[in-house]
Amino acid sequence: MKKPDNEPKPDNQTEKCLRELRSRIISGQWPGATKLREVPLATDLDVSRTPLRAALLKLEQEGLLERSGAGYTVRAFSFKDALVAIELRGMIEGMAVRLAAERLNIGDHLTAIKATVAALDTVVQQEHTDGYGDLNKLFHDQLTALAGNDLIRDEVQRASRLPFAAPSAFSSSKDDYERFKESLVVGQQHHHALLQAIERGEGARAEALAREHAHLAKINIEVAFKVRAEKLHHMPQLALITD
């Protein structure tokens, strides 16, 4: 019997599952160590178990899930793990900007990212963070792309999928802005310095700046972790951190 033309294809169902499951994990709906069961999930998402399993496998490869017996569990991280993840992202971004600085005729590729930095300047000077998270993510994506290396781009994206290790993890809400305003200003100074080093072909300086920029993110997560411990404040970015 011929299937209806409008019935979702398996690949589309897998992508649907992947987006929804990833969203629930990153938003903190499922804290670290949460057990996921296939049958209830398939019913909830209204998909068959085949695309669901494909999506779960993909999330395991991304580092958000881990196998637990015959099923999966949302991966739990220690606070030390979180610091290492941020440092790892900084190391890969450092390699990316060093390669970017060593590329010939890089100037033509800097126009778009300079526009992003200018937009970030405007946001940082305001008393709110509307648009900061998206712009900052765009900056980091553009920065990594300057290396002209797909492997580095993919590895940075992989590291950034962990909600606590993403570039804008603790700067996307008004409350966070009040706590991390100084950090945003310093981070923006880093953005300008990174572009300057790349434009001048200063690979070693660009790499050092990228690592220093990641260190700033480590300070932010330390502050956020302390706030959560003292005030029991719910922070979705920290939902995967269990100790």
N, C-alpha and C positions, 0 to 999 in steps of 0.2 A: 504493500500500500504506500502510495506516494505521500511524503510528509508535506504539511502546509508550507508554502513559500516563506511565510512570516515566522516560522519556528526558529528560535535562536540556534545558530550553529555551535558545535561543541567548543570551538576556540573562543567564540563570543561569550559563552557561558563561563569558561575558565577565566576570562578577563573580568567578567562581572564579579565572580567570586573573589578574585585576587584583589580588586579595588575595594570591595566591601570589607573583606577580612583585614586587609592592611589598614584601612581607615579605623576599624574598631580597635586594633592594637595600638596604633599611634595616638588615637584620641584618649587612650587610657580606659576605655570601656572594659577591656580585659587586662587586668594587672598581670605581672610576671607570675609564672607557675600555674596559670589558669589552664585547666584541662579542657581540650576541645574534642567533642564527640561528633563523628561524621553524620550519623543519622539525624540528630536534631538540627545540625547545621544545614544539611541538605534540605530539610523541610523548611527551615527558617528562610533560606535563600531561594527556595523554589527552583532548585537545580538537581540534576542527577548526581550520583556519587563520583562518577568518572571525572567530570571537570572540576569538582570540588577537590578531589585528591590531587589533581594536577596543580591547583592553586595552592594547596597546603604544602606540596613539595617545593614549589617556587618560593614560598615564604620561609621554608626551612633553609633554602639556599641563600636567601637574603639575610639570614641570621635572626629572624624574628620568631621563629618557631623551632622546637627541637622534638625529636621522636621520643615518645614515652609509651613503651609497650607496643601495642598495635595502632596507637593513635599519635596525637601530637599535644604538646603543651606549649603555651606562650613562654618564650625564653625569659628567664629571670637573670638579672645582672647584679653584681655587687657594685658598690660605689667605686671601687678600684677599677673594675671593668669599664665603667663609664669614663673615667679619666683616661684610661688607655685608648679607648675608642676615639675620643676627641684628639688625643695626641697622634694617633694613627692617621686620622683625616688630615691633620696638619702636616704630617710628613709627606703624604701623597700630594697634597696641594703644593707643598714646598717644591717637590720634584716638578710639578706641572709648571709653576711660575719660573723655575730655573730654565726649563726647556723653552718656555716662551721667550725669555730674555735672550736666549742663544739663537733664536730663529732669525733669519734674515728678513728684512722688509716687513717687520711686525707692525709698523705704524698704521698700515691700512686696516688692520684688524682691531685697532683700539678705539675707533670712533664710537661704536655702540656701547662699549663698556664705560667709556668716559661719560656718555649721556646718562647711564645708570648711576654712576657716582654723583653726578650733578643732581639727579633726582633725590638721591639719598641725603645729600647735603641739605636740601630743602626740608625733608622730613625730620632730620635730626635737630634742626633749629626750631621745630614746632613743639608744642606742649602735648602732643599725642603721637601715637605711632602708626596712624592709619597708612597702610601701604608699605611699612618698613619691612615686614617679614618677606613679602613677595619680592620687593626690590633687592633685598639682601640675598635671597636665594638666587635671583637672576644674576646678581653680581658674581657670586661664587660659581655658578654654572658657566658664565662667560669667561671667568678667570681660568677655569680648568680647560675650557675649549681652546684657549690661546696656545696651549702646548701642542695642539695639532696631533694628539695621540689618543686614539679611541680606548685603549686599554686603561690609561690613566683616568680618562673621563669616567669609564664604567666603575673603576675602583673607588673613586671619590663619591660617586652616586651611591654605591653600595654602603660605604661608611656613613653617609648622610641619612640613610633610611632609618637608622636607629634614632628615635625621637629626641633623646638627650644629647646626641652628637651632631644633630643638624645645625647648620650655621646660625639659624634664627631661633634656636630652641627656647631661649628665655627673654625674648624681646618683642613679642607679638601682641601683648595686651597692655592696657593702660597701667595696671598694677605693676607689671614687670618693668614698664618704662620708668616708674618712679624709683624702683630699686636699682635699675641698671642704667640710668641716664648717663652717668659718667662713663660707663663701659661703652655705650653707643658712640659717644663722642670720640673716645680713644680708638675704637674700632674703625670709625670713619677716617681718622688720621692714618691708620694702617692701610686702608683702601687706597688713599691718595699716594702713600709712600710706595706701595706695591706697584702701582701703575708707573710711577716715576722710575723705579728700578728696572722694570721690564723695558720701558721706552729707552732707557740709557744702556741697555744690554748688560746690566749688573746682575748676573745670575745668582751669585753667592749671596748678595744682599737681599734679592727677592726671596730666595729660599729661606733665609733667616727670618725675614719679616713674616712670611706665611706661618712659620712655626710659632713665632711670637703672637700672631693673631689667634692661633689655636689655643695658646696658653691663656689668652684673655677669656676664651670660652670655658676653660677649665676653672678659672676663678668664678665665673658666673654660675656654673653648676654647683660649686662649693657653697656659694651664697644661697642658692635656691634650695639645696639639700638641708642647710641649716634652718632656713625659714620653714620648710615643711616639717622638720622635726620639732621645732619650737611652737609652731602655731597650728599644726595639723592642717596646713593649707593644702588644698587639692591642686596638684600640678600634673596634668596629663603627661608631660614630658618625663616625669620621674616614675611613672606607673610600673615600668619594667624593672626598676631598681628595688630590690627587696632587702638589702642591708648595706 
